[in-house]
Amino acid sequence: MTTLTIAAAQSISIAGDLAANIVWHQRFMQVAAEQGVQLLVFPELSLTGYEHVLAAQLAIAPDAEVLKPLRDFAREVGVTSVVGMPIRLSDDSPVLIGALVLGADGSLGVYSKQHLHPGEEVAFAPGTGGSTLTIGADTVALAVCADFSHASHAAAAAEQGANLYAAGVLITENGYAPDTAILQGYASAHSMAVLMANHAGATGGWESAGRSAIWAQDGSLIAAAPGTGNLLVIARRDATGWEGQVVQVAQA
């Protein structure tokens, strides 16, 4: 079995402040690189916060120049990073909840949230998903929050050959137990590792539960954040299996 190191970036999002959030993302990416992380996944709408009211004015094209420093940094440190952003695929297209894949090789991938949570339709349109990612010998399928509440979404990921299901989310305390039970169940049901990156604190009027987590393909917990706050939840796999670690991320 080849080695693999993945991480959930449990990051704080400053409401609507793209420039400040880019700096925070770069800090997470730097710490991830120091830990040998190959794939780093941020929470839903991590670059703006879960801010419905601001989404239309903040939405950008996936290849917008404003994100070039972040794309360049991902390539510089060698960490493929999945970041959350409201996107428009053209000037007159609806706003989608995007997960942008900033490749360690300089590439750009786009995933758009397929299944909206009730209430999100006031600011967003349903997206169309996206392609799986290849990290070494592993195949990764992405999800954004409510996507995983549809069993068909995870089943489709498994059918596409994914052995890792990676979700950027916003989950509150009330939803944490049922939602993590679903994600853990997908791991064992489809024999794929599951990563969940949750927000580090309050965003968009919601109090995140934090406690980002990664499960092995048999459903066993590899690592989880103990609560909220800026943390990196890391899982490393080698020939002997998985090993977990949680690292605090402080401002540079």
N, C-alpha and C positions, 0 to 999 in steps of 0.2 A: 504494500500500500504506500502511495506517495505521501509526502508530508504536505500539510495544509495548515495555514494559520488565518483565522477569520476573527472579526471583532464587530460588536455592536457599539456604536458611538452614542452613549446616553448623554446628549448635549442639551444645553439650555439654548433657547431661541429668543432673541430680543425682538419684540414685536415690530415688524416692518422694516427693520434696520439691516438691509442686505449687506452693507459694507462691514458692519460690526460682526455679523454672523459669518461672513467669509473669513474674517480673521480667526474667529473661534474654530471654524472648520479646519483651517490650516493648522491650528494648534493640535487638534485631535489627530490630524493626518500625520503630523510630525511625531507625536507620541506613538502612534500606531506603527510608523516606520521603524522607530527605535525598538519596538517589540517584535519586529519581523512579520507584521501583519501583511497579508496579500490582498484581502478583501475587507473593506470597512464600510459598514452600512449605517446611515444616519436615520433619524426618525422622520415621520411624515411631515412634509413642508418645513423641513429643518432650517432652511435658509431665510424664511420670513416669519416663522411661527405659524400656528394654526389660526390664521386671521382671515376669516371669511370676508369681512368688510373691506379689507385692503387688497384682496386677491386680484381683482380686475386691474387695479392701477399698478400692481407689482408684477403681474404676469409678463413673461418675456419669452422670446424664442429660445429653444434649447441651446443654440449655438451663439447666443448673444455675447457681445464683446465684454460685458460686465463680468461674466463668469470666466473669462480667459485666465486671470491670475490663479483661480482655483484649479482649472484644468491643467495649467502649466505646473502647479505645485504637486498635483497628483502624479504627474509624469516625473517630476524632479525627485520626489521621495520614493517613487516606485510602489505606490499603494492605490489599487483600483478602489475608487470611492463612489458610493451611491448616495446622492444628496437629494433632498426634497425641495421642490420649487413649483409655484404656479406657472404654468406654461401655456403659450398659444403656438400652434403649429403654423399659423399664418396670421396676417394682420387682422383679418376679419373672422377668425375662427373662435370658438368658445374657449373659455378658460378650463384647463385640465389640471388635475393634481398630478404633477410629474415626479418621477424618480429618475434622475439623470446619472448615467454611469460614466464617470470620469476615469477613463482607462489609464493604467500605468504605462501603456504604450502610446498615450496621447489620443486615443480614440474617444468617441462620444457615442453613448447609447441612450435611447429614450424609452422609458416605460411610463405609461399613463394609467392611473387607477381606473379599474374597470367597474367596480361596484361601489356606489356612493352610500355613505351613511345617511339615514334620514335627516333632512335639514341641509345637507351639503348641496342639494340641487339649486338652492337660491344663488349660489356663487360659482358652481362648477358644473360641467357636463361630464358624463361617463367617458372614460378613455377606452383604449383598445388593447391595453397590456403592452407586451413587448417580447423580444426574443430572449432566450436563455443566454447566460454568460458562460464563458469557459475560463476557469482559473486552473491552470496546469491541466491535470487529468480529471478535474471535477466540473460538473455542470450545475449551474446555479439558476434557479427560477426566482424572480422577484415578486413581491406582493406589497401593496400599500393598504394598511389597516383593514377596512371592511372587506377587502378582497378575500381575506382568509376566512371570513364568516360564511363563505359559500364553499361547501365541500368540493364542489366541482372544480374550483380554482386549483386547489392543491392536487386533486386527482389528475388534472390536465398537466400540471407541472411534472408529476411522476411519469405520466405517459410520454412526456417529451424527454425523459431520461435524466431528469434532475435528481441529484443526490444531496442537494442542499436547497432549502426553501428559506428565503431571506425576506423578512417583512419589516418595513419602517412603519411605526404605528404611533397613535396617541391613545393610550388606555388609562382610564381613571381607576381609582381604588375599587369602585363598585363593579367594574367590568373585568378586573384583573383575574380573579379566580376562574370564571367561565371561559374567558378568552385564552388564558394560558393552558387550560385543559384541552381546548380545541387544538392549539398549536402542538402541544405535547402529543396528542393523539395522532396528528398527522405524521409525526416522526416515526412512530411505531407502525402505523397503518401502511405507510408508503416506503418504509426503510430509507428515509432521508433525514439528514440533520436539519434542524430548524433553528433559525436565528431571529430574534425579536429585538429591535432597537426602539425603545420608548423614550419620550421626552424626559429631560432631567428635572423639570419643574413646571410651574403654571404656564399655560399658553392659550390664547384665544378665549379666556374666561373659564378654562378647564384646568383642574388640578391633576397633573399626571401622577400616576402611581410609581413611575420609575421602574425599578426592578427588572431592567432589561435582562434577557436570558438567552441561553443557547442549549439546545437538547441534542443528544446523539441520536443516531438512526434507530436505536431501540427504545427511544423515549426517555432515557435516563438524563437527568440534568447534568450538564458539564460545568456551567458557571452561571451565576446570576448576581446582579447588583443588589446590595442589601436594602436599598431604598432609593431616594432621589439624589440629585447632585450630578456634577460632571464626572462621568466615569466611563472607562473603556472596559467592556466585558469581552474577554479573549478566550478563544478555544483553539488549541493546537492538537493536530492529529499526526501521529507517526505510526510505525509498524506495531506498536504496543497498544494503540488506542488513543483516546482523547484525554487531554489535560486542560483544566480551566484556570483562569486568573482574572482578577479585577484590579484595574489600575486607576488611580485618581488622576484627573487631568486638571492642572492648575493653569491660570493665565500666565502667559509667557512674560 
